[in-house]
Amino acid sequence: MIQTPIDLTQWSEFDENSLPFFFNRVSESFHLQMHRHDFMELAYVAEGSGFHYIGGKVIPVAKGDWFIVPLGTSHVFRPASTRPDHPLIVYNCTFQPDRLAAELTAMPGAGTLNHALRLLQLSPDAEHNWHQLKDRDGQVGDWFHLAVREYLQRRPGFVPRLYGLFIELAVMLERQLAGDAGRTADHSSTASDSLDEAIRYIDRMFAEPITVTAIAGAFKISERHFHRVFKQQMGLTFTAYIQNKRIEKSCELLMTTKQPIQDIAQQVGYQDKKFFLAVFKKNTGLAPRDYRRLNRRS
């Protein structure tokens, strides 16, 4: 595979000098190259599904997934399908952490948002790893929609509104990290922890012939409850999640190896090549051979 340089996107390319923020709404495609930047980025999947290539990993994404992308982290989004009626829509909030941190020092109580400020690189002990989060109740999606609209329309008072909205997001993030969002009883916490363990198991064993019956039994969750909570938390069914994981891995192998398609199909869990070809094209809009050729050319 031909290695291409990772583009560096600089803040100056946004032509935004009056604010430490930049917001936009993007329909992702295969044209944007893997890139990194000299600013922070928050990315929210608003519509569709696809994959997020970030920090050397390939993450399947769907509506409600959002990411904190630190300075210097290489990443790019790819849609699951090339069909125009199945776009992958991503909202972006980019900001200059040094400038914003200095401006927020005057905000009463902002310094108490310890976890959020670390993840957003707005504190001296900032974290420099990328993070994936889930918008379980739609509040973060509403936030991105409102913030993008305020930024683009620029109505009177939009500047203090954007600063206020940013603090609001930091508060939502702090509460989610503290485990306060949606957990009102020990039972809910225990069920969620069991599901988290089950998902980690699926992520490791997706290429094996695993079933809901086996997973629910192993983690002491009823099948009915597992299906309901899995769909609620992940935004898609168990079967669709397994398929996404397998197609994600097959995409990675197509781009990084010269293995025959038959071997790749078996390696990700499909013994029937015809079925693999059908699932792959349904999820990506391309045949495996075309996907490999397109991404290698890119």
Summary of the structure (lengths in Angstrom):
residues: 298
radius of gyration: 20.5
end to end distance: 10.5
largest distance: 61.7
contacts: 874
relative contact order: 0.12
helix: 48%
strand: 18%
